[in-house]
Amino acid sequence: MSAQARGVSSAARVSARVARPSSSARRFSSSRSSPATRASSNTTLPIDLRGKKAFIAGIADDQGYGWAIAKSLAQAGCEIILGTWVPALNIFETSLRRGKFDESRKLSDGSLMEFAAIYPMDAVYDTPEDVPADVAENKRYVAYPGFTVSECADKVKADFGTVDIVVHSLANGPEVAKPLLETSRGGYLAAVSASSYSMVSMAQRFTPIMNPGGSIISLTYLAAERVVPGYGGGMSSAKAALEADTRVLAWEAGQKYGVRVNTISAGPLGSRAAKAIGFIGTMIDYSEQNAPAPKGLTASEVGDVACFLSSPLASACTGLTMYVDNGLNCMAVAPSVGLKALQPEA
Ligand SMILES: NC(=O)c1ccc[n+]([C@@H]2O[C@H](COP(=O)([O-])OP(=O)(O)OC[C@H]3O[C@@H](n4cnc5c(N)ncnc54)[C@H](O)[C@@H]3O)[C@@H](O)[C@H]2O)c1
């Protein structure tokens, strides 16, 4: 493993945790078997990602969607490799080392999710030539050379050969708190650069090292297609670009590499990035009051869908914007603001 790859552990594999049909005889047993027999047959439809490798960009704590996706993939037996934003890397590694995340690393059999390697990454830079002098000389960056997208992909290739799954779970919009009417050109372009082109850049650099049948997943938000007041600074535009690019990349990467590309439109979650926007609590309450599924949304529900989409079970799914938001996307009116008469009777 390269010196720059801050490997937290030596590629500890997650052992088998997925139920498998116990014998072919049982799999093909009579369709006339009694419900009791079927219940005891222990047949399942497994997501088995043992032997697969996932590169996940956008984890710097255990609160966000990236972490939940890593956990679901690890639960299915996948090896997890991370690309973590340089300014957040030191604190993330320190917290990990000190056991701060141990509770949330726990898998269903009690073992802890392991990371085969953690690479420094800044997804707004594609090659070393793109890095401005003030960033290259910044002491946080000097400590972690080789953080551009292409260098990161090169290191993954050198250390792991190929990967099967690539996850883009990152976004950044310096003017997200500003209405679009007040957003500067620089702020808008920075949002698109960090939140959408970063995905294109990753697809360019990682598809050549992805195995056929591989999967790329990103995270988008309903604000790409409906107005979410307060989600400003060009972030809504960035998510719209991400969704359009998902379709084009699905076509191109499907034809050239046999790789599928999907994006998950996730409901609101109180992650670190979302808290920085400022009104995430309101969005969570709104969703709980107005979404068809009357419940909270957990990060693990998004993680599990990402795991499914990355698995052979979803081999025909590509170019999708997959909503994982308790159904909020399909509502045209908000029952919580006085339309109680329209609600079905209990
Ligand atoms: N939280 C929500 O309500 C919500 C809803 C829908 C979609 N999403 C999307 O989910 C994804 C993950 O966000 P999250 O809300 O889980 O928050 P998060 O804070 O867990 O993840 C965002 C990550 O982006 C990283 N990052 C920022 N700039 C970067 C850069 N230049 N290079 C590399 N990494 C960078 C941060 O370090 C952080 O780890 C984002 O695309 C976000 O837009 C979030």
The ligand as an SDF file (V2000), in Angstrom:
LIG
                    3D

 44 48  0  0  0  0  0  0  0  0999 V2000
  -28.5490   15.3170    4.4930 N   0  0  0  0  0  0  0  0  0  0  0  0
  -29.5760   15.4610    3.6620 C   0  0  0  0  0  0  0  0  0  0  0  0
  -30.6680   15.8880    4.0550 O   0  0  0  0  0  0  0  0  0  0  0  0
  -29.4120   15.0690    2.2100 C   0  0  0  0  0  0  0  0  0  0  0  0
  -30.5510   14.8770    1.4160 C   0  0  0  0  0  0  0  0  0  0  0  0
  -30.3910   14.4960    0.0850 C   0  0  0  0  0  0  0  0  0  0  0  0
  -29.1150   14.3330   -0.4380 C   0  0  0  0  0  0  0  0  0  0  0  0
  -28.0170   14.5230    0.3660 N   0  0  0  0  0  0  0  0  0  0  0  0
  -26.6910   14.3450   -0.2390 C   0  0  0  0  0  0  0  0  0  0  0  0
  -26.0040   13.3000    0.4230 O   0  0  0  0  0  0  0  0  0  0  0  0
  -24.6110   13.4560    0.1570 C   0  0  0  0  0  0  0  0  0  0  0  0
  -23.8620   13.2780    1.4740 C   0  0  0  0  0  0  0  0  0  0  0  0
  -24.1680   14.3730    2.3250 O   0  0  0  0  0  0  0  0  0  0  0  0
  -24.6330   14.2050    3.8390 P   0  0  0  0  0  0  0  0  0  0  0  0
  -25.8330   15.0740    4.0160 O   0  0  0  0  0  0  0  0  0  0  0  0
  -24.7180   12.7990    4.2050 O   0  0  0  0  0  0  0  0  0  0  0  0
  -23.4880   14.9680    4.6430 O   0  0  0  0  0  0  0  0  0  0  0  0
  -22.0190   14.5720    5.0870 P   0  0  0  0  0  0  0  0  0  0  0  0
  -21.4970   15.7660    5.8070 O   0  0  0  0  0  0  0  0  0  0  0  0
  -21.9940   13.2570    5.7870 O   0  0  0  0  0  0  0  0  0  0  0  0
  -21.2630   14.3360    3.6950 O   0  0  0  0  0  0  0  0  0  0  0  0
  -20.7380   15.3530    2.8910 C   0  0  0  0  0  0  0  0  0  0  0  0
  -19.2750   15.0120    2.6900 C   0  0  0  0  0  0  0  0  0  0  0  0
  -18.7400   15.7870    1.6140 O   0  0  0  0  0  0  0  0  0  0  0  0
  -17.3720   15.9520    1.9050 C   0  0  0  0  0  0  0  0  0  0  0  0
  -16.8320   16.9850    1.0270 N   0  0  0  0  0  0  0  0  0  0  0  0
  -17.1830   18.2860    0.9630 C   0  0  0  0  0  0  0  0  0  0  0  0
  -16.4480   18.8980    0.0040 N   0  0  0  0  0  0  0  0  0  0  0  0
  -15.6350   17.9490   -0.5320 C   0  0  0  0  0  0  0  0  0  0  0  0
  -14.6410   17.9660   -1.5510 C   0  0  0  0  0  0  0  0  0  0  0  0
  -14.3210   19.0890   -2.2170 N   0  0  0  0  0  0  0  0  0  0  0  0
  -13.9830   16.8200   -1.8360 N   0  0  0  0  0  0  0  0  0  0  0  0
  -14.2740   15.6790   -1.1770 C   0  0  0  0  0  0  0  0  0  0  0  0
  -15.2100   15.6020   -0.2070 N   0  0  0  0  0  0  0  0  0  0  0  0
  -15.8750   16.7420    0.1070 C   0  0  0  0  0  0  0  0  0  0  0  0
  -17.3730   16.3020    3.3930 C   0  0  0  0  0  0  0  0  0  0  0  0
  -16.1110   16.1300    3.9770 O   0  0  0  0  0  0  0  0  0  0  0  0
  -18.4030   15.3090    3.9090 C   0  0  0  0  0  0  0  0  0  0  0  0
  -17.7390   14.1270    4.3300 O   0  0  0  0  0  0  0  0  0  0  0  0
  -24.4510   14.8240   -0.4900 C   0  0  0  0  0  0  0  0  0  0  0  0
  -24.3750   14.7030   -1.8840 O   0  0  0  0  0  0  0  0  0  0  0  0
  -25.7570   15.5110   -0.1170 C   0  0  0  0  0  0  0  0  0  0  0  0
  -26.1010   16.5740   -0.9800 O   0  0  0  0  0  0  0  0  0  0  0  0
  -28.1350   14.8730    1.6700 C   0  0  0  0  0  0  0  0  0  0  0  0
  1  2  1  0
  2  3  2  0
  2  4  1  0
  4  5  1  0
  4 44  2  0
  5  6  2  0
  6  7  1  0
  7  8  2  0
  8  9  1  0
  8 44  1  0
  9 10  1  0
  9 42  1  0
 10 11  1  0
 11 12  1  0
 11 40  1  0
 12 13  1  0
 13 14  1  0
 14 15  2  0
 14 16  1  0
 14 17  1  0
 17 18  1  0
 18 19  2  0
 18 20  1  0
 18 21  1  0
 21 22  1  0
 22 23  1  0
 23 24  1  0
 23 38  1  0
 24 25  1  0
 25 26  1  0
 25 36  1  0
 26 27  1  0
 26 35  1  0
 27 28  2  0
 28 29  1  0
 29 30  1  0
 29 35  2  0
 30 31  1  0
 30 32  2  0
 32 33  1  0
 33 34  2  0
 34 35  1  0
 36 37  1  0
 36 38  1  0
 38 39  1  0
 40 41  1  0
 40 42  1  0
 42 43  1  0
M  CHG  2   8   1  16  -1
M  END
$$$$
